[in-house]
Amino acid sequence: LVYYIDPATKGTFFTGSRVGRSQEPMKSAAMSLSDPEDTKLLFESRFESGNLQKAVRVGEYAYELTLRTDLYTSKHTQWFYFQVQNTRKDVTYRFTIVNLMKSKSLYSTGMKPLLYSQKDAECHGIGWRREGSDIKYYKYNTKDGQTLYCLTWTVCFPHSHDTCYFAHFYPYTYSDLQHYLLTIVNDPLRSQFCKLRPLCSSLAGNTVYLLTITNPSKSAVAAAAKKAVVLSARVHPGETNSSWVMRGFLDFILSDSLDAQLLRDLFIFKVVPMLNPDGVIVGNYRCSLAGRDLNRNYRTVLKESFPCIWHTRTMIKRVLEEREILLYCDFHGHSRKNNVFMYGCNNKDASEQLLHERVFPLMLSKNIPDTFSFSSCKFKIQKNKEGTGRIVMWRMGIMNSYTMESTFSGSTLGNKCNSHFTYEDLKSLGYHVCDTLLDFCDPDRSKFQQCLTELQELLQQKIQRRLSELGREQNSEGTWSDISLSDVDSSTSGSNSSQSDGPPAHLLSMTEQDYNEKKKKKKK
């Protein structure tokens, strides 16, 4: 055993926190070196967004690693981010993470971990890059009968006695966001059309920020006529790709580009760039400090337990009372599928809006065909997803309500086929959201109608295939009124967070009667 920190699992729960680092000196969790020739690696993960619970040396240059589960849960091992020191050049190391829980992984199809060398960064300006050989992802059964999955890879460090980091994806911390927002606030030009305010405080007392972005209107009538666009990211803290997409969006919408100025003239943007700062800070993959997946709790009445999403939903309700929200999009990352794609909601009960919810994703796929896969988009409403932001906002009346998923790996399309995404690729995606928004709201509706016609043809092809599978024929009028959209839309393949539903961790000790009484009081 060369590194160990105590886990925080079920049976314990969050009670309080102070923003900033501990006043007490931090004890070393790593074994010390016995002498200058000792080749043992020194591990550390107790920094912002870090995640590694244990490291065991199983050979001179081989280590078995255990990730920390999301705080106050026994699940959700996916995100890793840790430091190693005392490296040796020209030596092949093997690392094996032994407690992953997903049965499928993009590591099985060519995805590589990320490596950062401090010496390379200081001397050559080289940052994070994909590294690793002999990568395997496989299942095994523990002695107590639990099924887990291992990720193993080998790597050669570029320098001896270097400080290096490994990560599941390009890190983007809460501090990174705060530094970025500070540059906006201190910019006399951008601060004229971007107003920053706290939306709420998280369980740990960290600020959840809300940005309102729009150009000043010439009159009250013009201001009232503006539609709104709502964007959010990092409800799942380990999906750092969503922050890079958000960063690209903000870079563009706050620029002096003519298109950006036009968008600010047309819309009021409400942006929550980091919905779950607590989870980001502690290195969780999916949950908040309530030990729950926030993206299954958008219907919650427990304001104190889920403040970030309760206040986000309330903010959106107030915006809807004032104006139409043209589009809502929550940015995410996906661990089992390549490319970028969207999940939406069928407007099947509004005949005049039939297929309209699919136009924006189709337009986006045409603008970035090398990265966005329209065929991977799904528009089905599943019962176990009713608590997601996408469906809750759709039921509140936002017809164009989406989850946008960007892979942790890369593209299988066009010129980017078989390449890993960089953070610049994801920032570019943020720009293309803006570009597609201009197409979507263009007064010349030719692009919109063209997409709608294409979608109708695609739907007819799907229904014909479905009828063929059922051994039936399309009726003589060439219609398909007896086939619903749900019959031809496959279900989404997002993560199953059912074991992260229910009351927050700090309420689990209450009796069912106490919990129900608390819910009734909140409703009042």
Residue, then its C-alpha position, 0 to 999 in steps of 0.5 A: l500500500v503506497y497511498y490511501i485516504d479514508p472513503a466517505t460512503k453510505g452511513t456518513f453524510f455531509t453536515g457542513s463545510r468552509v470555503g477554502r482549504s483546511q486550517e489544519p496541516m494536511k497529513s501525507a497519505a503516501m508512503s515516503l521514499s526510503d532513499p534517493e534510489d527508491t523508485k516508488l511513485l508518490f501519489e496524491s489526489r487531495f487537490e481540487s477535483g482530484n480523485l484517487q483513494k488508494a494505490v497498491r504497488v504490485g510490481e516495481y513499476a506496476y500499480e493497482l488503483t482504487l478510485r473514490t466513489d462519489l461522496y456518501t454513495s457506494k457508486h459512480t467510479q468513472w472520473f479520475y484525476f491524480q498526481v504522481q511524482n518520482t517518475r523514471k524515464d525509459v521505463t514502462y509503468r502499468f496502472t490498473i484501476v480496479n473498481l470501475m462499475k460501467s459494463k461498457s467503456l470507450y477505453s475498449t474502442g481506442m480511447k486513451p487517458l490524459l497525461y500532463s507533465q510539469k517539466d514538459a509544460e514548463c520547458h516546452g509549453i506542452g499541456w495535456r495529451r493522450e497517452g497510453s498503450d496496451i489499454k484494456y477494459y475488462k470484467y472481473n468478480t471480486k471474492d465477495g461476488q461483486t462484479l467490477y471492471c478494470l481499466t489497465w494501461t501502460v505508459c512511459f513518462p517523458h522525464s525522470h523525477d517529474t511531477c505528472y498528472f493523469a485524468h479521465f478528461y481535460p480538467y476544468t475546476y471551480s477555480d478555473l470558472q471563477h478566474y474566467l468569470l473574474t476576467i469578464v467582470n473586470d472587462p469594461l466592455r463585456s461587463q456592459f452586456c454580461k451581468l454576473r450574479p449569484l443564483c444561490s449557494s450550494l450545500a457547502g456554501n459555494t456560489v452557483y453563478l448566473l450570467t445574463i447576457t444581452n445587448p441593451s434594448k432601444s426601448a421597453v417594447a423591444a426589450a419585452a419582445k426578446k426571447a430567452v435562451v437558457l444554457s447550463a453545464r456541469v450538473h454531473p461534475g465529472e463531465t468536464n467536457s461540458s465546461w469546455v463547450m460552455r467556455g467556447f459558447l461564452d468566448f463567442i457570445l461575449s466577443d465583438s463578432l457581428d454574429a455575436q452582437l446580433l444574437r445579443d440583440l435578438f435574445i436574452f441568454k440565461v447561463v448557469p455555467m456550473l450547476n454542481p460546484d461542490g461535486v466538481i471541487v471534491g472530485n465526484y463523477r455524478c452526484s452532489l454532496a447530497g449523495r444524489d444525481l441532481n439531474r434526476n431531481y429537477r422536480t424536487v421540493l427540497k430547496e435546502s437539499f438541492p439548492c442548485i437545481w431548485h433555484t435554477r428551475t425557479m429562475i426559469k419559471r420566472v423567465l417564462e412568466e416574462r417571455e418565451i424561452l426559445l431553447y433550453c440546453d443542458f451540456h453533458g459528457h458521454s462515456r459510452k458513445n462517440n461524437v456529439f449528439m442531443y436528446g430531446c422531447n417529442n412534441k407528438d401531441a401538438s400536430e403543428q409542432l410535429l418534428h420541430e424539436r428535431v430541427f435544431p439538432l439536424m441544423l447543428s449536424k449540418n454545420i459540424p458534420d465531422t463531430f455531430s451525429f444526428s443519427s445518435c440523437k433520441f427524442k423519447i421521454q422515458k419514465n426514469k428520466e422524468g426528473t431530468g432538466r430536459i424533460v422538466m423544462w419541456r413540461m414547463g412549456i419549452m418545446n426545444s428542450y435538450t441535453m447535449e452530449s459530447t463524448f469523452s473520446g472522439s469522432t467517428l465522422g468525416n475528416k475527424c474520424n478516429s481522432h480524440f476530441t481536444y478541448e479546442d474541439l469542444k470550445s468550437l462546439g460552443y461556437h457552433v451552438c451560436d451559429t446554429l441558433l442564428d440559422f434556427c431563428d433566421p427570418d428566411r425560413s427556407k433552411f428551417q423548412q428544408c430541415l423539416t422536409e428532410l425530417q419528414e422523409l426520415l420519419q417515413q423511412k423509419i416507419q416503413r422499416r418498422l411496418s416491415e418488421l411488424g409484417r404490415e404495409q403502409n395504408s393506401e393514403g401513404t400515412w402512418s397515423d397508427i404508428s406513434l413516434s415512440d414506436v420508431d424512436s429507440s430509447t436513450s442510452g444515458s446512465n442509470s441513476s436509479q440508485s442515486d434517486g430518493p432522499p438526500a444522504h443526510l435525510l436517510s436516517m429519518t423515518e419515512q413518516d418524517y420524510n413525507e411530513k417534510k415534503k408536505k411542509k416544503k409544498k406549502 
